[in-house]
Amino acid sequence: MGKVLISKSKPKKRPNPLFVILLKKQDANYLILVQQGEKRTRFKKIISIDKEIEDLEDSFFNDFLILNHK
């Protein structure tokens, strides 16, 4: 089960909030970008990361949120 990273997400973005989810599976970490719509939730991007969340810069999350969704 994944953990929503509220501090890295945009839950108040309108009309469609964006959420970053951290999923730890065996020895790998994944970040999942999810967009909440009025009628459906969309998986926008899934990436594997080799660092711990604390080691990632805020600019990484800005790029992940802004540049990788339409």
C-alpha positions in Angstrom: 0.0 0.0 0.0 1.3 3.5 -0.8 1.5 6.6 1.2 0.2 10.0 0.0 2.8 12.7 0.4 0.6 15.6 1.1 3.5 18.1 1.5 4.6 17.2 -2.0 1.1 17.2 -3.5 -1.2 19.9 -4.8 -4.5 18.9 -3.0 -6.1 22.4 -3.5 -5.4 22.7 -7.2 -8.5 23.3 -9.1 -10.2 21.9 -11.0 -8.2 18.7 -10.6 -6.0 18.1 -7.5 -2.7 16.3 -7.9 -1.4 13.8 -5.4 2.1 12.2 -5.1 2.1 8.7 -3.7 5.1 6.8 -2.5 5.0 3.1 -3.0 7.7 0.9 -1.5 7.8 -2.5 -3.2 10.6 -4.9 -2.2 13.8 -2.9 -2.6 12.4 -0.3 -5.0 10.7 3.0 -4.4 8.1 4.4 -6.8 6.5 7.8 -7.1 3.0 7.8 -8.6 1.3 11.0 -9.8 -2.5 10.8 -9.5 -5.0 13.4 -10.7 -8.4 13.5 -9.1 -11.2 14.3 -11.5 -14.8 14.9 -10.9 -15.8 11.5 -12.2 -12.6 9.5 -12.3 -9.0 9.3 -10.9 -6.2 9.3 -13.4 -2.7 7.8 -13.0 -0.6 10.4 -14.8 2.9 9.1 -14.2 4.8 6.4 -12.4 8.6 6.5 -11.9 11.1 4.5 -10.0 13.4 6.4 -7.7 16.7 5.2 -6.2 16.9 7.8 -3.4 15.0 8.3 -0.2 12.2 11.0 -0.3 14.2 13.1 2.2 17.1 13.3 -0.3 15.0 14.6 -3.2 15.0 18.4 -3.8 11.7 20.4 -4.0 12.6 21.3 -7.6 12.3 17.6 -8.4 8.7 17.5 -7.2 7.9 20.7 -8.9 9.1 19.2 -12.2 7.3 15.9 -11.4 4.0 17.7 -10.8 4.0 20.5 -13.4 6.0 19.2 -16.4 4.6 15.6 -16.5 0.9 16.1 -16.7 -1.5 17.6 -19.2 
